Amino acid sequence: MSQLQALLNDSLIGTKHVENAAVIDIKERKVYASTFGFNVPPKNALNLISAFSKNLLQVRKGGLCFKDKYYKCIRADKYSIYLQNPDGGLIVVKTNIFILVATYRMGMYPSVCVQAVEKLGKRNAS
């Protein structure tokens, strides 16, 4: 198991707030690590990268489609996008190197994704 997979499992899945998570390498434009059984199609990975690079205003207004489900945008800024639909939520957080995407059930706290990204950034800085 890679360090990133361990981070996803320990910092996200282990909290019981996040259902699934994946790390997308922005430069390589592909999924670098993911939790067991969470497949992020290449098209979805590219859409998430694009959302931060040129479509953030569009995401704020129109939401985002991820894995054939529509999510309404609750909040978006330069580094994070919080989205929800009746089934649950999606959070997308960006660093200089990676994008972290995670799904969570309604009533759970997506802020654990932000904490995991901070840990991820510290590990990659050293």
C-alpha positions in Angstrom: 0.0 0.0 0.0 1.4 3.4 -1.0 1.7 6.3 1.4 -1.2 8.1 -0.3 -3.4 5.1 0.0 -2.5 4.8 3.7 -3.3 8.5 4.1 -6.7 8.1 2.4 -7.6 5.1 4.6 -6.3 6.5 7.9 -7.2 10.2 7.5 -10.4 9.9 5.6 -12.1 6.5 5.6 -11.0 5.8 9.2 -13.0 8.8 10.4 -16.2 7.2 9.2 -17.2 10.6 7.7 -15.9 9.8 4.2 -17.1 6.9 2.1 -14.6 6.9 -0.7 -11.6 9.0 -1.8 -9.1 9.4 -4.6 -6.0 11.5 -5.3 -5.6 12.8 -8.8 -2.2 13.9 -10.0 -2.8 17.3 -11.8 0.4 17.2 -13.9 -0.1 13.5 -15.0 -3.9 14.1 -15.3 -4.8 10.7 -13.8 -5.8 9.1 -10.6 -2.7 8.4 -8.4 -4.3 6.6 -5.5 -7.8 5.7 -4.4 -9.6 3.8 -1.6 -10.5 0.2 -2.3 -13.2 -0.1 -5.0 -13.4 3.6 -5.8 -12.9 4.0 -9.5 -12.7 7.5 -10.8 -13.1 7.4 -14.6 -10.4 9.4 -16.5 -13.1 11.7 -17.9 -14.2 12.6 -14.3 -10.6 13.2 -13.2 -10.1 15.6 -16.2 -13.4 17.4 -15.3 -12.3 17.9 -11.8 -8.9 19.4 -12.9 -10.8 21.6 -15.4 -13.2 22.8 -12.7 -10.3 24.4 -10.9 -8.4 25.7 -13.9 -11.1 27.4 -15.9 -14.6 26.5 -14.9 -14.9 27.4 -11.2 -17.6 30.1 -11.9 -19.6 27.6 -14.0 -19.4 25.0 -11.2 -20.6 27.5 -8.7 -23.6 28.3 -10.9 -24.4 25.0 -12.5 -23.0 22.3 -10.2 -21.0 19.3 -11.4 -21.6 15.9 -12.7 -19.5 13.2 -11.2 -19.8 9.4 -11.9 -23.2 10.0 -13.6 -24.7 11.9 -10.6 -25.4 15.6 -10.5 -24.2 17.6 -7.5 -25.3 21.1 -6.6 -22.5 23.4 -5.6 -22.8 24.6 -2.0 -19.5 26.4 -1.8 -16.5 26.9 -4.1 -13.2 28.8 -3.8 -9.7 28.6 -5.3 -8.9 25.5 -3.3 -12.1 23.6 -2.5 -15.5 22.8 -3.9 -18.3 21.4 -1.7 -21.2 19.7 -3.6 -24.3 17.8 -2.5 -27.2 15.8 -4.0 -30.0 13.9 -2.2 -27.8 10.8 -1.8 -24.8 12.5 -0.2 -22.0 14.9 -0.9 -18.8 15.4 -2.8 -15.8 17.5 -1.8 -12.9 18.3 -4.1 -9.8 19.9 -2.6 -6.8 21.1 -4.6 -3.1 21.5 -3.7 -0.3 22.5 -6.1 0.3 18.9 -7.1 -2.9 16.9 -6.4 -6.7 17.1 -6.3 -8.4 15.1 -3.6 -12.0 14.0 -4.2 -14.1 12.3 -1.6 -17.7 11.2 -1.2 -19.6 11.4 2.0 -23.0 10.6 3.4 -25.4 13.4 4.4 -24.9 14.4 8.0 -21.2 13.7 7.9 -18.4 16.3 8.0 -16.5 17.0 4.7 -13.9 19.1 6.5 -11.9 16.0 7.2 -10.9 16.1 3.6 -9.3 19.5 4.1 -7.4 18.1 7.1 -6.2 15.2 5.0 -5.0 17.5 2.2 -3.0 19.5 4.8 -1.3 16.3 5.9 -0.7 15.4 2.2 0.9 18.8 1.5 3.2 18.4 4.5 4.3 14.9 3.5 5.1 16.1 -0.1 6.9 19.2 1.1 9.5 17.1 3.0 
